[in-house]
Amino acid sequence: MAIKVHGSRISTCVGRVIACLEEKGVEYEVVPVDYVTSEHKQQPFLSLNPFGQVPAFEDGDLTLFESRAITRYVSRKYKDIGTDLLRLNNLAESAIVDAWMEAEAHQFNGPMKVLIYQFFIRPFHHLALEEQEVETNSEKLGKVLEIYEERLSKYKYLAGDYFTLADLHHIPFIFYLFKTPKAYLITSRPHVNAWWNDISSRPSSIKISEGFDKENSFLKGNQ
């Protein structure tokens, strides 16, 4: 049975899983979820993800939710093919990947999620931008990216001189950030910008970017 990713390509979390599968060269099917009818909040979808969020993931009899858990699973199952995303054959390198994945989840994700909500979700629902929220979280994100700038002045990628999940997990949100006036948070930092130009040009990144632009009504409503 082919791997199934339930959700929409407009979702950053779905994009994260798709990018991982593309890096591994694994066949998969994206099963659309109808947000308008709240399909993700009803059965049978809730049997796949009890929190009513995307993605839900099926690999034979195995079902998973939470995009970062899914990418770890895919990277472990297919560790001998495609890009080595977890550095599983080297304990020290693997630990560094883990550390920077945690940084993405706990330092980068929070302010970035607020900015994307402000610039895309609120306008989609005809709600005004909350300027203070934007500025507060831009400042928070800037402080995180200053740490990234220092790290990337020494290494090509966050976990070292090799592309891993630590980099991949950032890609979907940054694509959205570049559709906002806050893109300078990336472009104003030369090492972060070079890192972004590198990781965003990978075939897996281009694949999810095309999905965003093709299906994303949030972007169309924000122009």
Wavefront OBJ file of the C-alpha trace (Angstrom):
o trace
v 0.000 0.000 0.000
v 1.326 3.436 -0.947
v 2.017 6.018 1.712
v -0.882 8.424 2.122
v -0.569 11.983 3.401
v -3.973 13.383 4.331
v -4.249 17.153 4.077
v -3.767 20.011 1.667
v -0.601 21.216 0.011
v -1.313 24.693 1.378
v -0.464 23.436 4.865
v 3.044 24.067 6.162
v 2.883 20.839 8.150
v 1.823 18.827 5.116
v 4.593 20.551 3.156
v 7.132 19.454 5.759
v 6.135 15.804 5.271
v 6.075 16.057 1.491
v 9.558 17.593 1.433
v 10.867 14.704 3.523
v 9.285 12.093 1.265
v 10.709 13.856 -1.789
v 14.199 13.898 -0.244
v 13.908 10.156 0.280
v 12.502 9.471 -3.177
v 9.544 7.573 -1.700
v 6.237 7.246 -3.533
v 3.239 8.782 -1.782
v -0.284 10.008 -2.372
v -1.718 13.278 -1.058
v -5.330 12.703 -0.015
v -7.177 16.054 -0.069
v -9.053 17.185 3.033
v -11.979 19.599 2.649
v -11.440 22.402 5.157
v -14.601 24.225 4.081
v -16.795 21.396 5.368
v -14.444 20.808 8.343
v -13.742 17.289 7.165
v -10.675 17.208 9.425
v -12.872 17.724 12.500
v -15.117 14.719 11.774
v -14.926 10.976 11.368
v -13.381 9.151 9.630
v -10.534 11.694 9.655
v -10.469 11.808 13.465
v -9.622 8.112 13.512
v -6.366 9.088 11.781
v -5.612 12.266 13.732
v -7.651 12.621 16.935
v -6.676 16.299 17.246
v -8.455 17.157 14.003
v -5.401 18.678 12.363
v -3.391 17.926 9.236
v -1.479 15.979 8.278
v -2.582 12.482 9.000
v -0.265 9.819 7.645
v -0.787 6.200 6.648
v 1.864 3.643 5.802
v 0.114 0.305 5.520
v -1.404 -0.439 8.924
v 0.522 2.367 10.624
v -1.141 5.735 11.170
v 0.692 8.776 12.498
v 0.075 12.454 13.168
v 2.347 15.418 13.993
v 4.519 16.344 11.030
v 7.847 16.256 12.847
v 7.158 12.752 14.161
v 6.243 11.685 10.637
v 9.453 13.052 9.124
v 11.500 11.249 11.770
v 9.692 8.001 11.001
v 10.246 8.353 7.254
v 13.904 9.240 7.791
v 14.459 6.182 9.968
v 12.516 3.737 7.812
v 14.295 4.831 4.640
v 17.658 5.626 6.232
v 19.584 3.808 3.497
v 18.073 5.690 0.555
v 17.876 9.325 -0.461
v 19.258 12.126 1.697
v 20.634 11.170 5.110
v 18.347 13.460 7.098
v 19.110 12.246 10.640
v 22.793 11.236 10.436
v 21.838 7.976 12.128
v 25.227 6.327 11.623
v 27.026 8.915 13.750
v 25.813 9.423 17.324
v 27.351 12.871 17.777
v 26.089 14.182 14.426
v 22.633 12.740 15.096
v 22.521 14.483 18.473
v 23.348 17.819 16.858
v 20.551 17.294 14.325
v 18.189 16.615 17.221
v 19.283 19.802 19.006
v 18.624 22.020 16.001
v 15.322 20.303 15.284
v 14.336 21.202 18.841
v 15.456 24.784 18.214
v 13.151 24.946 15.194
v 10.214 23.514 17.125
v 10.631 25.570 20.307
v 12.380 28.798 19.270
v 11.649 29.441 15.587
v 8.179 27.959 15.217
v 6.401 30.085 17.843
v 6.963 33.605 16.479
v 6.860 32.390 12.880
v 3.466 30.766 13.427
v 2.066 34.028 14.796
v 3.357 36.001 11.808
v 1.852 33.600 9.306
v -1.441 33.720 11.186
v -1.407 37.508 11.119
v -0.513 37.895 7.447
v -2.586 35.073 5.979
v -5.242 33.609 8.244
v -6.637 36.874 9.628
v -7.039 38.526 6.191
v -8.653 35.346 4.888
v -11.300 35.764 7.614
v -11.555 39.515 6.911
v -9.875 40.421 10.179
v -7.452 43.313 10.544
v -3.766 42.838 11.167
v -2.786 43.148 14.820
v 0.229 45.410 14.455
v 1.550 44.911 17.981
v 1.482 41.131 17.584
v 3.343 41.456 14.294
v 6.046 43.674 15.734
v 6.465 41.671 18.943
v 6.870 38.409 17.085
v 9.070 39.933 14.387
v 11.426 40.981 17.170
v 11.325 37.503 18.695
v 12.011 35.869 15.341
v 14.832 38.304 14.680
v 16.564 37.247 17.896
v 16.316 33.594 16.878
v 17.690 34.368 13.437
v 20.628 36.222 14.972
v 21.617 32.951 16.629
v 21.152 31.198 13.290
v 23.335 33.832 11.631
v 26.171 33.093 14.031
v 25.775 29.339 13.556
v 25.618 29.597 9.775
v 28.743 31.749 9.679
v 30.588 28.577 10.708
v 28.604 25.816 8.998
v 26.763 25.486 5.698
v 23.677 24.039 7.389
v 22.326 24.212 10.915
v 23.538 20.804 12.064
v 26.846 20.946 10.216
v 28.016 20.768 6.630
v 25.150 18.515 5.545
v 21.439 19.092 4.873
v 19.189 17.424 7.462
v 15.732 17.582 8.979
v 17.018 20.491 11.064
v 17.013 22.556 7.868
v 14.059 20.927 6.134
v 11.642 21.636 8.979
v 12.069 25.396 8.428
v 11.285 25.440 4.721
v 7.467 25.686 4.537
v 7.132 28.620 6.936
v 9.925 30.605 5.298
v 8.260 30.260 1.904
v 5.251 31.999 3.416
v 7.382 34.626 5.153
v 8.724 35.669 1.758
v 5.168 36.578 0.743
v 5.081 39.193 3.532
v 6.831 42.506 4.298
v 8.931 40.624 6.866
v 11.082 38.791 4.323
v 13.905 41.150 5.329
v 14.269 39.153 8.538
v 15.918 36.546 6.301
v 17.455 38.680 3.549
v 19.124 41.156 5.922
v 21.262 38.401 7.439
v 23.838 37.290 4.861
v 24.536 33.805 6.198
v 20.869 33.055 6.897
v 19.992 34.352 3.424
v 22.658 32.177 1.773
v 21.374 29.168 3.723
v 17.833 29.929 2.592
v 18.851 30.348 -1.057
v 20.524 26.943 -0.825
v 17.761 24.966 0.874
v 14.911 26.618 -1.035
v 16.461 25.636 -4.368
v 16.405 21.909 -3.611
v 13.972 19.908 -5.784
v 11.992 18.918 -2.672
v 11.569 22.584 -1.727
v 10.505 23.573 -5.222
v 7.905 20.793 -5.128
v 6.210 22.138 -2.002
v 6.514 25.757 -3.149
v 4.657 24.905 -6.343
v 1.943 23.255 -4.242
v 1.570 26.359 -2.082
v 1.264 28.709 -5.039
v -1.110 26.471 -6.964
v -3.605 25.761 -4.194
v -3.232 28.563 -1.697
v -6.363 30.715 -1.452
v -4.772 32.483 1.539
v -2.119 33.929 -0.760
v -4.651 34.981 -3.361
v -6.798 36.651 -0.739
v -3.786 38.526 0.661
v -2.638 40.104 -2.587
l 1 2 3 4 5 6 7 8 9 10 11 12 13 14 15 16 17 18 19 20 21 22 23 24 25 26 27 28 29 30 31 32 33 34 35 36 37 38 39 40 41 42 43 44 45 46 47 48 49 50 51 52 53 54 55 56 57 58 59 60 61 62 63 64 65 66 67 68 69 70 71 72 73 74 75 76 77 78 79 80 81 82 83 84 85 86 87 88 89 90 91 92 93 94 95 96 97 98 99 100 101 102 103 104 105 106 107 108 109 110 111 112 113 114 115 116 117 118 119 120 121 122 123 124 125 126 127 128 129 130 131 132 133 134 135 136 137 138 139 140 141 142 143 144 145 146 147 148 149 150 151 152 153 154 155 156 157 158 159 160 161 162 163 164 165 166 167 168 169 170 171 172 173 174 175 176 177 178 179 180 181 182 183 184 185 186 187 188 189 190 191 192 193 194 195 196 197 198 199 200 201 202 203 204 205 206 207 208 209 210 211 212 213 214 215 216 217 218 219 220 221 222 223
